[in-house]
Amino acid sequence: MKIKKSIKPGKQIAFPVCKKNCPATPSTPVRFAIAGLNHGHVDWWFKRPARNDMQLVGISEPDRELTERFSAKHSLDRKLFHSDIGTMLDTIRPSAVMAFGSTFDHLAIVQACAPRGIHVMVEKPLAVNGAHAAKIAALARRHHIHALTNYETTWYASNHEAYRLVKERRLASELRKIVVHDGHCGPKELGCTPEFLAWLTDPVLNGGGAIMDFGCYGANLITWLMDGATPLSVTAVTQQIKPEIYPEVDDDATIVLTYPRMQGIIQASWNWPWHRKDMEIYGATGAVHAVSRTTLRIREGLNSDERTETLPQHRNTPFDDVFSYFAAVLRGDLSPSANDLSGLENNLVVMKILDTARESARLHRTVNL
């Protein structure tokens, strides 16, 4: 499969695609299992229009009440459900697993999957901390599996067009500042399910609050735009604006990343008055603002007027959807580059940024890397 020009090919991943448990032909759906049901994004699979690229063959979830609810809600065969991930993997032998549990659970899922040659895609971020991330990376490399990370913003056409404009067309000349805003009014205010809210607001299971939940998006996008570079320093401020609702974790975070001749600012919050996932990119001679999934505001040239560009709602398959992308990677139709938004190397840098940001906030000072 030819990779769209908006995806920078880059260096190929360092380890080969494991052939164990992989589908026999490109027309065969990838047999995959879901590990965990307490992440709200799991509904993306059940709401997804039918495609012949992936087939759900098993679900691992120890919470019996939760499995009963999902079974009834989506009219699922009870035979799909397993209380233990190891038993499930040995019974159904899937090619891949999608992790929809707490961030803390990601390491245990990879520990179960990697020795069996089963590829894993986790919901963002890659891990609860850098130590877990390093173990995940070591397991992926040792057992030659993909350990990928899914971000909703990876599938935004606006982000990829912004990348093309500033990195390939050099619209803004040299990058000077990237500002990423992410978040919403708060998971409780938003109406997250009790099981989702329970671990999102747990400092162990989530590693923090808004700083982890939404800080990872900005770290992921800025690392991508900076070609995988680690920042020189990280400065972070976290607050509990609503301690009566979120007593154990932060609900607002600002992270400042410094690079040679460039600054990145991540504004992650559970206090926005509307849903936000937008990015501003400023260069020496222009700017691009990815306002939404499909809308860009562009200034090309010094003191230029702003123009608005509207893109198609969806990118071409398999770049429009995490499941299609994962299936294409497993079939060998495409290989993630080292700096891909879902790639392991990018997300190891993301975890370094998040770890350092939490340390900076704790110490109330800038931390140099």
Solvent accessible surface area in square Angstrom, and as a share of the most:
residue,aa,sasa,rsa
1,M,121,0.54
2,K,170,0.72
3,I,44,0.23
4,K,66,0.28
5,K,161,0.68
6,S,13,0.08
7,I,24,0.12
8,K,91,0.39
9,P,79,0.50
10,G,47,0.46
11,K,156,0.66
12,Q,96,0.43
13,I,32,0.16
14,A,97,0.75
15,F,15,0.06
16,P,87,0.55
17,V,31,0.18
18,C,21,0.13
19,K,155,0.66
20,K,94,0.40
21,N,38,0.19
22,C,31,0.18
23,P,28,0.18
24,A,99,0.77
25,T,63,0.37
26,P,97,0.61
27,S,83,0.54
28,T,51,0.30
29,P,34,0.21
30,V,0,0.00
31,R,89,0.32
32,F,0,0.00
33,A,0,0.00
34,I,0,0.00
35,A,4,0.03
36,G,13,0.12
37,L,3,0.01
38,N,36,0.18
39,H,7,0.03
40,G,29,0.28
41,H,35,0.16
42,V,2,0.01
43,D,28,0.14
44,W,77,0.27
45,W,40,0.14
46,F,40,0.17
47,K,151,0.64
48,R,33,0.12
49,P,103,0.65
50,A,109,0.85
51,R,90,0.33
52,N,108,0.56
53,D,15,0.08
54,M,10,0.04
55,Q,91,0.40
56,L,26,0.13
57,V,22,0.12
58,G,0,0.00
59,I,0,0.00
60,S,7,0.05
61,E,12,0.05
62,P,104,0.65
63,D,61,0.32
64,R,177,0.65
65,E,103,0.46
66,L,2,0.01
67,T,11,0.06
68,E,56,0.25
69,R,90,0.33
70,F,14,0.06
71,S,5,0.03
72,A,77,0.59
73,K,121,0.51
74,H,43,0.19
75,S,103,0.67
76,L,32,0.16
77,D,81,0.42
78,R,141,0.51
79,K,173,0.73
80,L,31,0.15
81,F,33,0.14
82,H,34,0.15
83,S,84,0.54
84,D,72,0.37
85,I,36,0.19
86,G,16,0.15
87,T,77,0.45
88,M,0,0.00
89,L,2,0.01
90,D,84,0.44
91,T,88,0.51
92,I,29,0.15
93,R,130,0.47
94,P,0,0.00
95,S,4,0.03
96,A,0,0.00
97,V,0,0.00
98,M,1,0.01
99,A,1,0.01
100,F,1,0.00
101,G,2,0.02
102,S,3,0.02
103,T,2,0.01
104,F,81,0.34
105,D,53,0.28
106,H,2,0.01
107,L,14,0.07
108,A,59,0.46
109,I,13,0.06
110,V,1,0.00
111,Q,88,0.39
112,A,16,0.12
113,C,0,0.00
114,A,0,0.00
115,P,72,0.45
116,R,70,0.25
117,G,6,0.05
118,I,2,0.01
119,H,0,0.00
120,V,0,0.00
121,M,1,0.00
122,V,3,0.02
123,E,2,0.01
124,K,12,0.05
125,P,3,0.02
126,L,1,0.01
127,A,0,0.00
128,V,5,0.03
129,N,48,0.25
130,G,22,0.21
131,A,64,0.50
132,H,27,0.12
133,A,1,0.01
134,A,59,0.45
135,K,110,0.47
136,I,0,0.00
137,A,2,0.02
138,A,41,0.32
139,L,22,0.11
140,A,0,0.00
141,R,98,0.36
142,R,149,0.54
143,H,51,0.23
144,H,84,0.37
145,I,1,0.00
146,H,1,0.00
147,A,3,0.03
148,L,1,0.01
149,T,0,0.00
150,N,0,0.00
151,Y,0,0.00
152,E,38,0.17
153,T,3,0.02
154,T,9,0.05
155,W,19,0.07
156,Y,16,0.06
157,A,12,0.09
158,S,0,0.00
159,N,5,0.03
160,H,6,0.03
161,E,25,0.11
162,A,0,0.00
163,Y,3,0.01
164,R,72,0.26
165,L,3,0.01
166,V,1,0.00
167,K,40,0.17
168,E,80,0.36
169,R,109,0.40
170,R,139,0.51
171,L,12,0.06
172,A,0,0.00
173,S,41,0.26
174,E,52,0.24
175,L,19,0.10
176,R,106,0.39
177,K,69,0.29
178,I,0,0.00
179,V,15,0.09
180,V,1,0.01
181,H,14,0.06
182,D,1,0.01
183,G,2,0.02
184,H,15,0.07
185,C,46,0.28
186,G,0,0.00
187,P,0,0.00
188,K,117,0.50
189,E,76,0.34
190,L,73,0.36
191,G,59,0.56
192,C,29,0.17
193,T,59,0.34
194,P,104,0.66
195,E,33,0.15
196,F,22,0.09
197,L,38,0.19
198,A,66,0.51
199,W,9,0.03
200,L,6,0.03
201,T,29,0.17
202,D,42,0.22
203,P,60,0.38
204,V,92,0.53
205,L,59,0.29
206,N,2,0.01
207,G,11,0.11
208,G,9,0.09
209,G,0,0.00
210,A,0,0.00
211,I,3,0.01
212,M,0,0.00
213,D,12,0.06
214,F,11,0.04
215,G,0,0.00
216,C,0,0.00
217,Y,2,0.01
218,G,0,0.00
219,A,0,0.00
220,N,0,0.00
221,L,3,0.01
222,I,0,0.00
223,T,0,0.00
224,W,12,0.04
225,L,0,0.00
226,M,36,0.16
227,D,84,0.44
228,G,25,0.24
229,A,42,0.33
230,T,52,0.30
231,P,2,0.01
232,L,93,0.46
233,S,10,0.07
234,V,0,0.00
235,T,46,0.27
236,A,4,0.03
237,V,92,0.53
238,T,45,0.26
239,Q,100,0.44
240,Q,79,0.35
241,I,91,0.46
242,K,33,0.14
243,P,65,0.41
244,E,135,0.60
245,I,51,0.26
246,Y,1,0.01
247,P,85,0.53
248,E,114,0.51
249,V,6,0.04
250,D,18,0.09
251,D,0,0.00
252,D,28,0.15
253,A,2,0.01
254,T,46,0.27
255,I,0,0.00
256,V,41,0.23
257,L,0,0.00
258,T,46,0.27
259,Y,10,0.04
260,P,93,0.59
261,R,165,0.60
262,M,12,0.05
263,Q,59,0.26
264,G,0,0.00
265,I,32,0.16
266,I,1,0.01
267,Q,58,0.26
268,A,1,0.01
269,S,6,0.04
270,W,0,0.00
271,N,45,0.23
272,W,45,0.16
273,P,110,0.69
274,W,141,0.49
275,H,119,0.53
276,R,34,0.12
277,K,45,0.19
278,D,12,0.06
279,M,1,0.00
280,E,33,0.15
281,I,1,0.01
282,Y,86,0.33
283,G,15,0.14
284,A,33,0.26
285,T,47,0.27
286,G,11,0.10
287,A,16,0.12
288,V,1,0.01
289,H,39,0.17
290,A,2,0.02
291,V,43,0.25
292,S,46,0.29
293,R,67,0.24
294,T,20,0.12
295,T,31,0.18
296,L,0,0.00
297,R,98,0.36
298,I,0,0.00
299,R,107,0.39
300,E,76,0.34
301,G,30,0.29
302,L,130,0.65
303,N,156,0.80
304,S,26,0.17
305,D,129,0.67
306,E,85,0.38
307,R,105,0.39
308,T,88,0.51
309,E,48,0.21
310,T,104,0.61
311,L,27,0.13
312,P,99,0.62
313,Q,103,0.46
314,H,121,0.54
315,R,17,0.06
316,N,95,0.49
317,T,81,0.47
318,P,4,0.02
319,F,7,0.03
320,D,21,0.11
321,D,25,0.13
322,V,6,0.03
323,F,3,0.01
324,S,3,0.02
325,Y,11,0.04
326,F,0,0.00
327,A,1,0.01
328,A,5,0.04
329,V,0,0.00
330,L,3,0.02
331,R,59,0.22
332,G,44,0.42
333,D,40,0.21
334,L,9,0.05
335,S,41,0.26
336,P,0,0.00
337,S,6,0.04
338,A,28,0.22
339,N,29,0.15
340,D,16,0.08
341,L,6,0.03
342,S,1,0.01
343,G,2,0.02
344,L,6,0.03
345,E,72,0.32
346,N,1,0.00
347,N,0,0.00
348,L,40,0.20
349,V,20,0.11
350,V,0,0.00
351,M,1,0.01
352,K,97,0.41
353,I,0,0.00
354,L,0,0.00
355,D,47,0.24
356,T,12,0.07
357,A,0,0.00
358,R,56,0.20
359,E,65,0.29
360,S,0,0.00
361,A,15,0.12
362,R,158,0.58
363,L,60,0.30
364,H,163,0.73
365,R,137,0.50
366,T,60,0.35
367,V,24,0.14
368,N,121,0.62
369,L,91,0.45
